[in-house]
Each structure stands twice: as C-alpha cells, then as structure tokens.
Amino acid sequence: MHAVLAAFLLLASPAPAGSPESLPALRLEAGSLARHQLVAIGRDLIVAGEALGDVAAVDGSVEVSGRVDGDVVVLGGDAELLSSARIGGDVHVLGGSIHTLPGARVQGRMVSYPTASSALITLIEGPSLGLGFSSPLVMATKLALLAAWAALLLLLFAASGRQVLETADEVRREPFRSFFVGLTGLLALVLTGLFFSAFTGGLVGVPLLVLVVLLALLLKLWGMIAVFYALGEWLARRVFHRRPRPLNAATLGLLVLGLLKFLPWVGVWAWTAASLIGIGASLSSKFGRREPWFELA
C-alpha cells in the first residue's frame, strides 16, 4: 500500500504556491532508461533517453528526442518529436498539436484534436467556476460535492460492497498501472465522443455521446469510492494500527482527500490523480467482477 501513497505524492505534486507554469519539466535524460510508464501532471515531459513503456502528460506537453517503446499520450498540450525521436506505438494528442521534425519515426498512428478544450481537467474535476479557491461559492460547492460523495459511498457499500472492495484491491496492488489505464481509457472515451459528434447525425450521435459521458461518469464514481477505501484502510493501519471496518475506512479516505480538496493546486492534482487511478481500477477489475467485458457465445 506504500505505492498508493506514493502515487498520490508523485502524480499530484504541484507547488503549493504559484502557477503550474513554474513547475520544472519532468526529464528522462539521454542515456537513462525508464522501465515503467512516465507521467507528468501540470508540467512538461522531456524524453531524451529510452522509455520502455508509455509516456503521458496531463496539462503539459511532451518532447521526445530519444526512444519510446509504447504510446505517447498528451491531454492539454503539444507533442514535439525531434529528428532523433523513435516511437514504437501511437501518438495521441487532445487539446494540442503534433510537431514532427524530419527524421522522426513513429511506428503507429498519430492522432491530434487541437480544437478540443485545453481545460481537460474539467473532464475529471468538474467545470471551472472562474473564481478564486477561497470564494464562498467555491467552498460551498466543494462541501456539497463532498456530501454527495458521502451519500454515494453509503449507497455503493450497501448495494455492492464486495465488488467495491475488489476494485479497491486493484488500487492497492497496481496504483501506477491503474493511473495509466485510467488516463488512456479516458482518452479513448473522449476520442469516441468526438467521433460520434463529428461523423454521425444528431439522431444517432447525440444518444451515443450521452452513453459515452455516462460511462465515464460511472467509472469515476465507482473508482473513487474504491480509492477512498484503499487510502483509508492504509492510513488506519499505519496511524491507528488496527484494521477498520470497510465503511469506516472509506469514510476516512474521503475525509483525507476532502481536506486536500480545499488546498489550492494540491487539491486539484490530488483529486485528478485519484480519479484516474479509480477509473483505471474500475476498468481493470471490470467494476470488481473480474469477468471478461464481452463473452462469445
């Protein structure tokens, strides 16, 4: 469970003051090797070495002059492939552009939607109100959302407690993998929604788009309850040295993340990281059922 806390600290690591532009880029220097996924949130990602897995940036850009064996995923930024770049997978950019210099090689597809909103964080943390973090309206909205999370927590534990615990087990075992599964899954849903809206008629596209949005919302709601439990149980074991009941553990996790939600920047990135981990765990565990998504007769 140490990995869960590390995931929150590393994936949600903005400066407590200032703006996200002040964050230094995450760098993989030339001659360095990354065996797992590389993810940057609120900052740029520079890959000059060799990445054996996927690389991604949320609200930041990716520059590749080295080698990436997996995919390059960018939400709310650009992808710049220098002449020495070698990409083994696909390049997906939403809310930005792909800039490729002569000599760069991409084995897979290159897909870019530059006209998509760069405020992609709203897909995870809700629409921005355009107000300061200490505004009474913002504070009241956050309190109302936490109350809604508490009600949903009670409902899901009463109706599907065992499946929620199975999803929470996925959060505990593979938080970083869940994060990247959630990131790529969210990207796939967004691209699907854009496809429906662009290439299908209103009678077909609108209902399908609604279904995509509802699926994304369901994945987040289910996954966040699992994250609350996983985080709360770990804290209870480490701080109180006892194993709490599942509902108590989930409530503790909600309270801790709820307190973080009121901190500027830290709260946004912490909840973003938690949301993506929850979405990925929901997908990986099939909503706690651990069954194939589709079965052939």
N, C-alpha and C positions, 0 to 999 in steps of 0.2 A: 504493500500500500504506500510505501515511500514514493513510488513512481507517480501516484495520483497527485500528491502534494507537489512533487517536482514539476509535474505537467502544468499545474496552475501557476507556479512561480516562474517557470521558463517561458511558457506560452503567453502568459499575461504579465509581461514585465515592462510596463511603461514607466517613464519617470513620474514621480509623484507630483511634480510641478512642471509647468511649461507646456509645450505643444509637442505632438508626435513627430514634427519635423526635426526636433532637436535630438532624436534618438539616433545613435550611430548605426550604420548598416551592419547586419549580420554577415560575416565574411567567412568563406572557406578558401583559405589561401592556396596559392599554387604549390603543388607538392603534397597537399593534405588530402586525406581520404575520409569520407563520411559513409559509414556502412548503413545508416538508417535515414529516415526522412529528415529533411531540413525544412523548418517552418519559421517564417518571420511574421510577426503581427505588429502593425503600426510602424514598420521600418522596412528599409530596402534589404534585399538579399543579394549578395555578390558571390558567385561561384567561379573561382579561378582554379580550384583543384578538381578532385574527382568525387562525385556523389553517386553511390551505388543504388540509392533509392530515388524517391520522388522529391521534388523541391517545390515549395509553395510560399506565396506571400499574400497576406490579407491587409489591405490598405497600405500597400507598398509595392515597389517594383522589383523585378528580378533581372540581374545582369549576369550573363553566362559567357565566360571566356574559356572555361575548362570543359569537363565532361559530365553529363548527367545520364545515367543509365535508364532512369524512369521518366515520368512525366514532369512537365513544368506547368504549374497552376498559379494564376495571378488573379486576385479579386481586388479591383480598385487600384490598378497600377498598370505599368507597361512591362513588357518583356523585351529585353535587348540582347540579341545574340551576336556576339562579336565573331570575327572571321575564324577564330580558332575554336568556336563552340561546337560541341558534338552532343546531340540529344538523341537518346535511344528510344524515347517514347513520343508522346504528343505534347503540343504546346497549346494551352487553353488560357485565354485572357478575357476577362469580363470587366468592362469599365475602363478599358485602356487599349493600347495598340501593341503590335508586334513589330519590332525593328530588327531586321536581319541584314548583317553586313556580308559582302561577298566572301565565300569560303565557308560560312557556317553550314552545318549539316544537321538535318532533322529527319530521323527515320520514320516518324509518324506524321500525324496531321497537325496543321496549325490553324486554330480557330480563334477569332477575335471578334468581340462585340464592343467596339469603342463607344457606342452611343448609350450603352447601359449606364445607369446612375452610378457614380463613383462612391456614393454613400451606401455601399453594400452592407455595411454593418447593420442597417435597418432591417435586413432580412433576418437578423438574429436577435437584435435587441430592441426592435420596435422603432417607430418613426421618431425622428429628432424633433423636439419642440422648438428648437431655435432659442432656448432660454438658458440662463446660467444654471450651473448644477445646484446652486443654493436657492433657486427660485421656489417660493411656496408651492406653485403649481407643479413643478418638477418633483418636489419632495412628496406632495400628496399623491401624485401619480405613482411614484415608486412604492409608497406604503400600500396603495390599493393593489398594485401588482403582487406585492409580497403576500397580502391577504388572499388574493386569488390563487397563488401558488400553494398556500397552506390548505385551502379548500380542495384543490386538485390532489394534493398529497393524501389527504384523508380518503378521498374518493377512490383513488387508484389502489391504495393499500387495502381498502375494504373489498374491492372488486377483483383485483388481480395481483395480490401481494406476492405470490410465489414467482410470477413472471417478472415482476419488477426487480426482485432480488436476483434473478438470473441475469438480467441486464446490468445490474449493479456489479455482479461478479465480473462481467466483461470490462467494466470501467476499472475495477481494481487490478485486473491482470494485465490489460493492454491499454493504458490511457493514451499513450502517444499514437499507437496504431488506431485507436478509436477516433482520435482527433483528426487524423488524416483521412480516414474513411468518411467521417462526417463532412470534412471540407470538400472532398471530391463528390460525395453524394449530393451535397447542397448545390455544387456547381452543375451537376448533371440535371438536377431538378430545375434550376434556373434556365439552363440551355433548352430543356424540354419546353418550359413555359414560353420562352422566346420563340421557339419554333412554332408552337401552336398559334401564338398571336400573329406571327408573320406570314405563315403559309397555309393556314386553314381559315375557312369562313367563320363568321360570327356564330352561326348556329352550332358549329362543331368546336371551334377553337375556344370559345368562352367557357363552356362546361368543362372541357378538358383542362383548361388553365385553372379553373376553380379546384378541380380534383388534385392538381399538382400542388397548389398552395395548401390545401387541406392536408395532404400527405406530409409536406414539410412541417406544418404546424404540429401534426400528431407525433412525428418523430422527435421534435424538440420537446414537447410536453412530457412524453413518456421518458425520454432520455434524461431530462433534467431531474425528474423525481429519483431516477436511479443514481444520478450524480450526488444528489442531496444525501441519500442513504450511504453511499460509498464513502463520501467525505466525513459524514457524521460518525459513522462507525469507527473509522480510523482515528479521528480525534478523541472519541470516547475511550478507545483502548489505550491511547498514548497519554492522555491527560488524566482520566479518571481510573485507568487500569481496571476497567470492567467492560463486559460485553453488554451493550444496551439492547433493549427490545427494538425491533426494526422501525417501528413508528417513532420512537424516541430518537433513534439515530438519524432518521431522515429529517426530523424537526431540527435537530442540532445542526445538520448540514445546511438546511435552509436559513437558519439564523446567522450562521457564519457568512455565507455568501450574501445574505441580505444586508449585513453590515458593510461588506465590501461594496455593495451596490451604491452606497451613499458617498463613496470616495471618488473624487474626480479622476478620470482616466483609469485608475486602478480598477474601479468597479466595472467600467465598460469592457475592458480587456479580459478581466477575470470571468465575467459572465459570457463573453464571446467564446473564450476557451472552453468553459464548462458546457456551453450549448453545443459546440462542435463535437466535444467528447461524447456528450449524451446522444447526439444524432448518430454518430458512428457506432456507439454501443448498441443502440436500438436496431440499426441495420445489421450489425454483425450477429446479434443474438436473435434476430427475427422477432423483436418485441418479447424477448425472454422465452420463446418457444423452441428455439434451436431446431427448427424444421426448415426444409427447403422452401424457398419463396414460391416455386412452382413445381408441381409434380406431374410427370407424364403418366397418363393412364396406361 
